[in-house]
C-alpha cells in the first residue's frame, strides 16, 4: 500500500498524511480507533483498527457499520454521492469556529469527564447500600465533603483494578473509552493505580468544591492544547476512543435515569 493515507473526520476528508503520522494519531488517542481510512490500493474506506499496518492494540473495538465513499485523491468511481463536501484539505477558520480536530478533541474531553461522573455516582449508589445516612436527622455539608473524599479514594482502587483487567470502567465502556499503555498492552495494576490517583488528585482535587472545578478546567485546557494530560505522559498511557453504538447510547440513558432517581431520593443537606 501507499504510505500516504486519508481519513474521515466529521464530514471532511483529511490528508494525505504518512503512515507513521496516522499511526501516531491513532495509537496516541487523538483519533477514534475505528475512524475510516483510505490509501491507494484499497478498494474502499475501512475502519483503521482493521488495518494491521495502522492499529495493533488489543482488544480491538468492533467495527462501525457506517460506510464512507472515497473522494478527491481516492477513486470517485464508487456509486452514490460522497459525504465529503468542499475542498478535502479545508478546515474551519472563521472567528469562533473550531477545526474538526479541535471539535473532536473537545468531544473526547467531555466523554472522559462524563464517564468518570458515571463511575463516581455508580459507586456512590453501591456504597449507599451498605453505608446509609437515612437514620441521621440531617446531613451536613461536612458529611458530604468527607463522604466525597472517601468515595474518590475507593473509586481510585476500583478503577485501577478494572483498567488493569479490561482497560475500561463502566463509564468508559458506555463512552467507548479504553486506557492502555503506549506499547498497546493493558496497564498493570500498579501502573493503573498510580495513574488513577494522579487523575483524582491532580485533575479533580478529590472532588473538593470549588477547587475540583478549577482543577478539571485546567486539565481540560491542557488536553485541548496538547492532546494529552500530564498523568498520561508521565505514565506512558494512552486513552483511546471509539464512536458510541446503539447499545452504548441505551446504556447511557438507563444509567442516567438510575442516577437521577437515586439523587432525587437523597435527604437534603442541612446547615
N, C-alpha and C positions, 0 to 999 in steps of 0.2 A: 504494500500500500504506500501511497504518497505520504511524505512527512508533513504535508500541510493538511490541517483539519478545520472544519467549520462546526459550529454548534449553535443550537437554537435557544435563544434567551428571550423569554416573553414572546412577542410577535416579531422579533428581529432575528436575522441570521448574522452571526458573528464570525469573524475570521478573515483571512486564514491565520492560524497560529501553528506553531510547530508541535510535534507530538509531545515533546518534553514540556512545553508550556501548558498544553491541555492536560496532560497527566498531573502536573503540579497543581493546577486549579482543582482537579477532581479529587485527588488524594488529600489536598490541603483543606478541603471543606468549603471552597469558595464557589463551587458549582454543585448542583444536585448530582448525586452519583448516577441517577437514571436519566440525565439530560440526553436529548437526542443529538447525535453527532454524525458527521459525514466526511468521508475522504475519498479521493479519486480511486476508483477500483471497486467501490461499494455500490451495489445496485439500488440501495435505498438508505434512508436515515435509520440509525439503530441506537438503542439505549447504550450509553457509554459503558455501563457495567457488563454488557455482553461482548465488549471488545477487549480481548485479552491484553492487547498492547497498551491499553489505557488504564484498566482498572483491575487491581489484583488484591482487593480487600475481602476478608471473609467475616461473616457470611454474606452472600450477595443479597441485594434488595430486589424483590420481584419486579419485573419489567412492567412499565406502564403500558396500557393498551392503546394510548393515543398514538397516532401516526402522523408524521410530517413529511411533506414533499420537498425535495431539494429545489433550490432556486439560485440563479446567478451562476457562479462557477460550477456548482453541482448541476447535473443534467436537468434541463427543463422539459424533457420528453415525457415525464410522468403525467398520467391522466389527472385531470382536475386542477383547480386553481391552487396557487401556492398561498400558504398562510402568511407569508412574509410580504410586507409592503414597503415600497420605497427603496432607497439605497441600502444594501445589506451592510454597509460599513457605517451607516449613520447612527448617531447617538443623540439623546435628548440633551440640548444645551441651553434651552430657554431659561429665563430667570425663574427661580423657584421650582424648576423641574429636576427630577433625578434621572440619571442614566439608568438603563436596565440593570447594570451591575450594582449600582447603589441601592436600587429598589429591592433587588434580590437579597442583598446583604441585610437590609433593614428587615425584610420578612424573616430571614433566618434568625436575626436577633430577637424579634418578638416571639418567634416559635420557641426559642430556647427559654425565654422568660416565662411564657405560658406553661411550658412543660414542667418547669420547676414549681410553678404555682400549683399545678395539679398534684404533683408528687407531695408537696407540703400539706395540702388540705386532705389528701387521701390518708396520709399518715396521721393527721390530727383526728380524722374520723375513726381510724383503728384504735388509736390511743384512748379516745373518749369511751370506748367500750370497757376499758379497764380502769381509767382514771377519770372519775366523774366529779363534777362540781355541783350537781343538782341539789345536794343537801346543804350547800352553803347559802346563807341568807342573801349574799351579794357577791359579785365577782369584781374585785377592784382592778384598776389599771396595772398595778404592780403584779398582780396574779397573771394577767395577760402577758406582761413583759417577760416574767420569769418562765412562764409556760412556752412562750415563743422561742426563747433561747434554748430551753431543754429540748424542744421539738426539733429545732435545727440541728442540735448535736446528735440526736438519734437519727435524724434524716441523713447525716453525713455517713454514718456507719452502714445504714441500709442501702443508700445509693451506691456506695463504693462496692458493696457486695454484688449488687445487681449489674453494675457496669463491668465488673471483673468477670462475671459469668456470661452475660449476654450483650454487653456493650450499650445497654439501654435500661431505662426505668419505665414504669407505666406511662408517665407523662411523655417521655421521649419516644416511646413506641407510638403513642397517639399522633405525635407530630413527625414521626419517621425520622428521628434523630439518633445517630449512633456515635459513640465515643470510642475511638481506637487509638492505638499507638501509631506513631509516624511510620513505622515499618509494617503497618497493616495487621498487626496482631492485636488481640484483646489486651487491655491493661491488666497487670497483676493486681491483687487486692491492695497491696501496699501502694502501688502507683495510683490506683483509683482513689484510695483513701486520702492520700496527700493532695491530689488534685481537687477532690470534693471539698475538703476543709479550706483550701485556698479560695475556692469559689464562695463558700459560705461566709468566710471572714473578710476576704479582700473584695469580693464582688457584691456581698449582700449585708455585711456588718451584722451577721447573725439575726437579721430581721428586726433589729432595734430601730424604731422610728425616732426622729425622721432621718437618721443617718443612713438607713437602708436605701432610701430613695436617692440620696446623693451618691452612694457607692454604686448603685445599679446604673444610674445615669452616666457616671464616669466610665464604667465598664462598657456600656453600650457605645459611648462616644469612641472609645479606643477600638472597639470591634469594627465600627463603621469606617474608621480612618485607616486601620492597619489590616483588618481582615482576620485577626486572631486576637486572643486575650493573653494577658501576661501568664496566667496559670497554664494555658495550653502550650505556650512557647517554653515555659520553664520545665514542664513535664514531658515535652515531646509528644503531646497528644494532639489528636485531630478530631474535630467534630464534623461528621458527615451528615448530609441532608438528602432527603428524597421527597417527592411530592406525595401528599396525602391521598389516599384512596377512599372509596365509599365507606369501607368498614372502619377506617380511622375517623372519618367525619362523624359517623354514627356514634362511635365510642366517645368522641369529644362532647357531643351533645348530651349523651347519657351521663357522663361523669359530671358535666357542668350542672345538670339538673340535680344530681345527687348532692353535690357540694352546696348548691343553693338551698336545697331542702334542709340540709344539716345546719347551715348557718342560720337559717330563719328560725330554728327552734332553740338556739342558744340563749342562755339568760343574758340580760342586758348588763353591761359593766356599770358598776356603781362608783361613787366618788370616794 
